[in-house]
């Protein structure tokens, strides 16, 4: 019933969406190199972040304070090591474009962990849920071809229904669509080996959004990066315990 209601409200949402697009400032990606290192210590971890405009750092003052840099900084603190990070993102790209137009032209690299942050453009563009899931699965497989068997952490589709930028009808429809795509991402993660779905905590706090009211601010990226880093750290601890038990059994 919610889906039917959403489609009935689609003409109104389309008009509101056009209005929002015309009045929303278009911001560039964060300045600076899309790679770097955070933290200190002898041990090193390699982190690759793949995604859309948030991975490109829209709304952040520089790449170090965008999603990849924020996640690497938080992870370095948790692991007490140095984290080498790389951001691979493009503004406006859906999952299939990230895979076919961005990732396909990148050289192979080794990673200890991969973050995928996608879903906003697929939500706004009304990508069909089965198409989104298929393209996300293909992207994960293609990433692993280039990075090796690294664990992949799929960040939840941002809860667009809580974004104050959107008028009520549009916010409601996009919220439903984001939940639907995120449910498919969560089920996909459960079905794949070493793929972890990471929930995102955001309740529409204005200080976590930048000037366009749509992309994260530096504070928003920091909070998001901390959540992703915590998930990676928890997975690594679990793997360490599992390997330790395996050695003991031998």
Buried (B, 14 or more C-beta within 10 A) or exposed (E): EEEEEBEEBBEBBEEBBEEBEEEBEEBEBBEBEBBBBBBEEEEBBBBBBBBBBBBBBBBBBBBBBBBBBBBBBBBBBBBEBBBBBBBBBBBEBBBBBBBBEBBEEBEEEEBBBBBBBBBBBBBBEBBEBEBBBBBBBBBBEBBBEBBEEBBBBBBBBBBBBBBEBBBEBBBBBBBBBBBBBBBBBBEBBEEBEBBBBBEBEBEEBEEBBBEBBBBBBBBBBBBBBBBBBBBBBEBBEEEEEEEEEEEEEE
